[in-house]
Amino acid sequence: MRDNKFRFTKSSIESPAESASIKKSMVDHEYKAIRFENDEGTIVLKNGKKFHLVLNDVAYDQQLGLFGEHLVAIDGSKFKAVNNRDRNFTSAKLKRRMEEIESSINRYLTALDAADRQEPTASEPSAVRLEEKIAKLKTQMKELQAIEIQLNESPEKQVSLTDPDSRSMMTRGTGIVGYNVQTAVDTQHHLIVAHEVTNVGSDRDQLSSMAKQAREAMASDTLSVVADRGYFKSEQILACHDAGITAYVPKPMTSGAKAEGRFNNDAFIYDATKNEYICPAGEALIWHYSYVEKGLKLHRYWSSKPGLRVEIAVHTEHGTTSSTLGA
């Protein structure tokens, strides 16, 4: 690393493996520092220097020959921002909070009306306290109404008051307000070759962008990337293919066919030359007719055996075609 704490040259390193070991320990050290400085500021403002210091030393790694295999693993990590969940608002959360305040105001107004019917000397302290509570709630309501205007103008329909760039997102079954840091890691020496700090909670639209950044950083003509099923999206995989990058991403099981006692679509094999499907029982399902239902063009296939039928719903979205099958 070319910084004040560590300096070494190619001649002082016995092997790329030793260099990788040294740099990996440095990355681990700085990564831990990033994780535990969340109470001092946001990732972008307080930890940006560390990110650039640790993660942007890719050119030097290339000189040392540390990127041996043209294979990287892409994944995202959630970092908590300095923004309490109570200071983050979505439309549903804002509506719920406004309803709670409105309900409290009505309850206090009812109590104030009851206090007014009591003896003046006995009801005066109670009435003053109720009026103060009502005034405080009305102030809070005005603040929420101002937040509502910001919320309607926000493209993500979400507002964070302390750290405006942070967003609410799910991680390990719980919600946090923070950032989703994307990294591409060289599989040979486990070095981070590309990174990006995003405030998008989902990984689904990050695959092609991170893959292209990794290939550019590694100065490689070819590249293969692996990622978990959270990155599966046909448009992203197609974008990688068009860029000459091979992506290996498992397809998530989103079909309800199995739960409903039907075969999933991958159980049927399509024969393009005959325009037929081979069902799990080995029978040929022959095309009979097409029709349109709810904007989808459906094709009906079935075999000569009674009770065996499969329907394929074909539709085009964003230039891709998908099929839904059932038996």
C-alpha positions in Angstrom: 0.0 0.0 0.0 1.3 3.5 -0.8 0.4 5.2 2.4 2.1 6.6 5.5 1.7 3.4 7.6 2.8 0.8 5.0 5.4 1.1 2.3 6.9 -1.7 0.2 8.2 -2.2 -3.3 8.0 -5.1 -5.6 11.7 -6.0 -4.9 11.0 -6.3 -1.2 8.2 -8.8 -1.6 9.3 -12.4 -1.8 6.1 -13.6 -3.6 2.7 -12.4 -4.7 1.2 -14.7 -2.1 3.1 -12.9 0.7 2.0 -9.5 -0.7 -1.5 -10.7 -0.8 -1.3 -11.9 2.8 0.0 -8.5 4.0 -2.6 -6.6 2.1 -5.4 -8.9 3.2 -4.6 -8.2 6.8 -4.5 -4.5 6.1 -7.9 -4.7 4.4 -9.3 -6.7 7.3 -8.0 -4.1 9.8 -9.4 -1.1 7.9 -12.7 -2.9 7.3 -13.1 -3.4 11.0 -12.3 0.3 11.5 -15.0 1.2 9.0 -17.6 -1.0 10.7 -17.0 0.5 14.2 -16.9 4.2 13.3 -20.6 4.4 12.4 -21.4 6.4 15.5 -19.0 9.1 14.5 -20.5 9.8 11.1 -21.9 8.2 8.0 -19.9 5.9 5.8 -19.7 8.3 2.9 -18.5 11.3 5.0 -16.4 9.6 7.7 -15.1 6.5 6.1 -14.7 7.6 2.5 -10.9 8.1 3.0 -10.5 4.6 4.3 -12.4 3.1 1.3 -10.2 5.0 -1.1 -7.1 4.1 0.9 -7.7 0.4 1.1 -9.8 -0.4 -1.9 -8.4 1.8 -4.7 -4.9 0.4 -4.7 -5.7 -1.8 -7.6 -3.1 -0.5 -10.1 -0.3 -1.5 -7.7 -1.9 -5.0 -7.3 -1.7 -5.4 -11.0 2.0 -4.6 -11.0 2.6 -7.2 -8.4 0.6 -9.8 -10.4 -1.9 -10.4 -7.6 -4.9 -10.8 -9.9 -4.1 -14.3 -11.2 -7.6 -15.6 -12.0 -10.1 -13.7 -14.0 -12.8 -14.6 -11.6 -14.4 -12.3 -9.0 -17.1 -12.8 -6.4 -19.6 -9.9 -6.0 -21.6 -9.3 -2.8 -23.1 -6.5 -0.7 -22.8 -5.6 3.0 -25.2 -3.4 4.9 -23.7 -0.6 7.1 -25.7 1.3 9.6 -25.8 5.0 9.2 -26.0 7.6 12.0 -29.7 8.0 11.5 -32.1 6.6 14.1 -35.0 4.6 12.6 -37.4 7.1 14.2 -35.8 9.7 12.0 -36.5 7.8 8.8 -39.9 8.1 7.2 -41.7 6.2 4.5 -45.3 7.0 3.3 -46.8 4.2 5.5 -44.7 5.2 8.5 -45.6 8.9 8.2 -49.3 8.2 7.8 -49.3 5.9 10.8 -47.5 8.6 12.9 -49.9 11.3 11.8 -52.9 9.1 12.7 -51.4 8.5 16.1 -51.0 12.3 16.7 -54.5 13.0 15.5 -55.9 10.4 17.8 -54.0 11.8 20.7 -55.2 15.4 20.0 -58.8 14.2 19.8 -58.4 12.4 23.1 -56.9 15.4 24.8 -59.6 17.7 23.4 -62.2 15.4 24.9 -60.4 15.5 28.2 -60.2 19.3 28.0 -63.9 19.6 27.3 -64.6 17.5 30.4 -62.2 19.6 32.4 -64.0 22.8 31.3 -67.2 21.4 32.9 -65.6 21.0 36.3 -65.2 23.7 39.0 -62.7 26.4 37.7 -60.3 26.1 40.6 -60.1 22.3 40.4 -59.9 22.0 36.6 -57.5 24.9 35.9 -54.2 23.0 36.4 -55.4 20.0 34.4 -56.7 22.2 31.6 -53.4 24.0 31.3 -51.5 20.7 31.0 -53.9 19.4 28.4 -53.5 22.6 26.4 -49.7 22.3 26.5 -49.9 18.7 25.3 -52.3 19.7 22.5 -50.0 22.5 21.4 -47.0 20.2 21.4 -48.8 17.6 19.3 -49.9 20.3 16.8 -46.3 21.4 16.4 -45.3 17.8 15.7 -48.1 17.5 13.2 -46.8 20.6 11.3 -43.3 19.0 11.3 -44.7 15.8 9.8 -46.6 17.8 7.2 -43.3 19.4 6.1 -41.7 15.9 6.0 -44.7 14.8 3.8 -43.8 17.4 1.2 -40.2 16.2 1.1 -41.4 12.6 0.9 -43.6 13.3 -2.1 -40.7 15.0 -3.8 -38.3 12.1 -3.1 -37.8 9.6 -6.0 -37.4 6.8 -3.5 -40.4 7.9 -1.4 -38.3 7.9 1.7 -36.8 10.6 3.9 -33.9 10.4 6.4 -33.6 13.5 8.6 -30.2 13.1 10.2 -28.4 11.5 7.2 -30.3 12.4 4.1 -28.5 9.9 1.9 -29.2 6.9 4.0 -32.1 4.6 3.4 -34.2 2.1 5.3 -33.3 -1.5 4.2 -33.7 -5.1 5.4 -30.7 -7.1 6.6 -30.9 -10.5 8.3 -34.6 -10.2 8.9 -34.4 -6.8 10.6 -34.5 -3.3 9.3 -31.7 -0.7 9.5 -31.2 2.8 8.1 -27.9 2.8 6.3 -26.0 1.9 3.1 -25.5 -1.2 0.9 -21.7 -1.4 0.1 -21.1 -3.4 -3.0 -17.7 -5.2 -3.4 -16.1 -7.3 -6.1 -13.4 -9.6 -4.7 -10.6 -11.5 -6.5 -11.1 -15.2 -5.8 -7.4 -16.1 -5.8 -6.1 -13.7 -3.1 -9.4 -12.4 -1.8 -8.5 -8.8 -2.6 -11.2 -6.2 -3.2 -10.8 -5.0 -6.7 -13.9 -2.7 -7.0 -16.4 -1.2 -4.6 -19.4 1.2 -4.6 -21.4 2.7 -1.8 -25.1 2.7 -2.6 -28.3 3.5 -0.7 -30.3 0.8 -2.5 -31.3 -2.0 -0.2 -31.6 -4.6 -2.9 -28.7 -6.2 -4.8 -30.8 -7.0 -7.9 -29.6 -4.1 -10.0 -26.0 -4.1 -9.0 -24.5 -7.1 -10.9 -23.5 -5.6 -14.3 -22.3 -2.4 -12.8 -19.9 -4.1 -10.4 -18.8 -6.7 -12.9 -17.8 -3.9 -15.4 -16.0 -2.0 -12.7 -14.1 -5.1 -11.7 -13.1 -5.9 -15.3 -11.9 -2.3 -15.8 -9.9 -2.4 -12.5 -8.3 -5.7 -13.4 -7.5 -4.6 -17.0 -8.9 -7.9 -18.2 -10.5 -8.6 -21.6 -12.4 -11.5 -20.2 -14.0 -12.0 -16.7 -16.3 -14.4 -14.9 -18.3 -13.3 -11.9 -20.2 -15.2 -9.3 -22.9 -13.9 -7.0 -25.7 -15.2 -4.8 -29.4 -15.5 -5.9 -30.1 -12.0 -4.6 -28.4 -10.7 -7.7 -30.5 -12.7 -10.2 -32.2 -10.5 -12.8 -32.4 -11.4 -16.4 -31.6 -7.8 -17.6 -28.5 -7.7 -15.5 -27.2 -11.1 -16.7 -27.9 -10.0 -20.3 -26.0 -6.8 -19.7 -23.0 -8.8 -18.5 -23.3 -11.1 -21.5 -23.4 -8.2 -23.9 -20.2 -6.8 -22.2 -18.4 -10.1 -22.6 -18.7 -11.0 -19.0 -19.8 -14.5 -17.9 -22.1 -14.3 -14.8 -22.9 -17.3 -12.6 -25.9 -16.5 -10.5 -28.4 -19.1 -9.1 -32.0 -18.6 -10.1 -34.3 -18.1 -7.1 -37.3 -20.4 -6.7 -40.2 -17.9 -7.2 -42.8 -20.2 -8.7 -45.6 -21.5 -6.5 -46.0 -24.6 -8.7 -44.5 -27.0 -6.3 -46.6 -25.8 -3.4 -49.7 -26.2 -5.6 -48.7 -29.8 -6.6 -47.6 -28.9 -10.1 -44.3 -29.2 -12.0 -42.1 -26.1 -12.3 -41.2 -24.8 -15.7 -37.6 -26.2 -15.6 -39.1 -29.7 -15.6 -40.3 -29.2 -19.2 -37.9 -29.4 -22.2 -38.7 -27.3 -25.3 -37.9 -28.7 -28.8 -37.7 -25.7 -31.0 -37.6 -27.7 -34.2 -40.9 -29.3 -33.5 -42.5 -26.6 -31.3 -43.1 -29.2 -28.7 -42.5 -29.6 -25.0 -41.3 -32.9 -23.4 -43.0 -33.3 -20.0 -41.4 -35.0 -16.9 -43.2 -38.2 -17.9 -41.4 -38.2 -21.3 -44.5 -37.4 -23.3 -44.5 -34.9 -26.2 -46.8 -32.0 -25.6 -48.1 -30.7 -29.0 -49.1 -27.1 -29.7 -52.8 -26.7 -30.5 -53.7 -23.0 -30.4 -52.9 -19.5 -29.1 -55.1 -16.8 -27.5 -54.7 -13.6 -25.5 -55.8 -13.3 -21.9 -55.2 -10.3 -19.6 -52.7 -8.9 -22.1 -50.7 -12.1 -22.2 -50.4 -14.3 -25.3 -51.0 -17.9 -24.2 -50.1 -21.1 -26.1 -51.9 -24.3 -25.3 -49.9 -27.6 -25.5 -51.1 -31.0 -24.5 -50.4 -34.7 -25.2 -52.7 -37.3 -26.6 -52.9 -38.9 -23.1 -56.0 -37.8 -21.2 -55.5 -35.5 -18.3 -51.9 -34.4 -19.2 -51.8 -30.8 -20.3 -49.4 -27.8 -20.0 -50.1 -24.2 -20.6 -47.4 -21.7 -21.5 -47.9 -17.9 -20.9 -45.5 -16.0 -23.1 -45.0 -12.2 -22.7 -42.4 -9.7 -23.6 -41.0 -7.3 -21.0 -38.0 -5.0 -21.4 -37.0 -7.0 -24.4 -37.0 -10.4 -22.7 -39.4 -13.3 -22.9 -40.5 -15.4 -20.0 -42.6 -18.5 -19.8 -44.9 -19.9 -17.1 -45.8 -23.6 -17.3 -48.0 -25.8 -15.3 -49.4 -29.4 -15.6 
